[in-house]
Amino acid sequence: RADCPYYAKAELLADYLQKNLPDFRIHKITQHPDVWEEWLKDLCKKNRWSHNKSPIIWRELLDRGGKGLLLGGYNEFLEHAQLYYDVTSSMTTELMKRVAEENLGTHIEKELEKESLKGLVNPLQVWITSASSLACYHLIPILTSGEVFGPQMEISINLFDNKHTEEILISHKQEAEDLASPYLQSVSICTQAEEAFHGAHVIIILDDHVDKEIYSLEDCIRSRASLCQLYGSLIEKNAHKFARIIVGGKTFVNLKTALLMKYAPTFACNIIAVALGVEGQAKAALARKLKITPSCIKDVIIWGNISGNNYVDLRQAKVYRYESAIWGPPHYSRPVLSLLFDREWVSREFVASLKTLTATGRQFGGMLAAHSVATTLKYWCHGSPPGETVSLGVLSEGQFGIPKGIVFSMPVKFENGTWVVLTDLKNTEISQQAMMRMASDLIQEKLVALGELANFQPYQSDSHPLCHQGSP
């Protein structure tokens, strides 16, 4: 508590230790007396501690992932310093009270300064394309919840679509404002292409509209090229220099990502494709078979074309909290493949059902598309869960034998505001036939889009649909 004299005394002792011990570091947290009790209650509940007075002092055990070890209050800290460092405090009561008053005054000044600066800081500019879509409708409440970008970040949402969708955009804008979210500063509408992505910090590319006329596959592919060329030029011209671009949806996701990298080269290293939707579908299918909830399944890897010929790899997949004769703590897991005794179901029905979902786009509606985009963004900003593998479409640099220059879904982890491809995973070899099947389609899509190939020829193979059951 900012006005606590015992906090002042502990602070002085901690300052002395930090000054005289090379590996001793302190971090001070002051709370206004009006919010102290509630803050302490929440802190203790989160860490399962029992403590009810000021100050509260704990150690961060960095060698155990930052887990906190409660020391206690001032007396316990004094004993700790005396026992380990042979140091004590001789601060007088009068000085303790004077420093406590100064601490409270300083705390109030900092809080006022923080509030005044808050109004001067520009909010995070989030742009969403094809904003009249159902996916955007479901995405807006998630983005404004504070969970994606963090509770300290205010955002402005910019809804971008063509002129014909203006009424829908106005409806989306009004509903977003009705949420009265403390994290949403404003919502705007854009139907003029030349104004798109102005000052954008985050750009979310959703599925573009498809005309009712029947196109050939090649015409569909080429239409994506012209659209991505437009988007790429606008991003280069208008977006913030550190903008993050995320491509989601259920059609030509890898291709659109690759084309945006080509037409917005300045941002190429900050463009990714969302694969969590396909990963979620695979987990849900497995969960129905095992009669558990999908969240209990981790580390399913999606390789290849997110919206086309992909490869469901279960060799790393694990099940947590599975009801069986064998039980363990919450972190205990078992390999998915050790629990799936019906391998015929895995190689036939499971893969065929996922292939049908990918081909038709069924069950990949607005809710799943929105959640997949939002979760990927959350991981990008704050890191993925420790120890978990995440599927993500990124530009291949030759990892795992994947041809260079194509966008390919592969296993990654997010940390420190970026992602790392997990090339050190064991048992991730992919057969040459499987690699050819996935890479060939992606290469051809790109060539057709750029006008370097007239006709798309799907890779032909007599083998079963792709799913790793065990050894490659």
Secondary structure, DSSP 8 states (H G I E B T S, - for coil): -TT-HHHHHHHHHHHHHHHH-TT---------HHHHHHHHHHHHHHHT----SS--EEEEEGGGTTEEEEEESHHHHHHHHHHHH-------HHHHHHHHHHHHHHHHHHHHHHHHHHTTS--EEEEESSTTSHHHHHHHHHHTTSTTT-TT--EEEEEE--GGGHHHHHHHHHHHHHT--TTEEEEEEE--GGGTTTT-SEEEE------SS---HHHHHHHHHHHHHHHHHHHHHHS-TT-EEEE-SSSSHHHHHHHHHHHSGGGGGGEEEE-HHHHHHHHHHHHHHHTS-GGGEE--EEEE-TTSSEEEE-SS-EEES--SS----TT-EEEHHHH---HHIIIIIIHHHHHHHHHH-TT--HHHHHHHHHHHHHHHHH---TT--EEEEEE-SSGGG--TTSEEEEEEEEETTEEEE-TT-SS----HHHHHHHHHHHHHHHHHHTTS-SS-------S---EE-S--
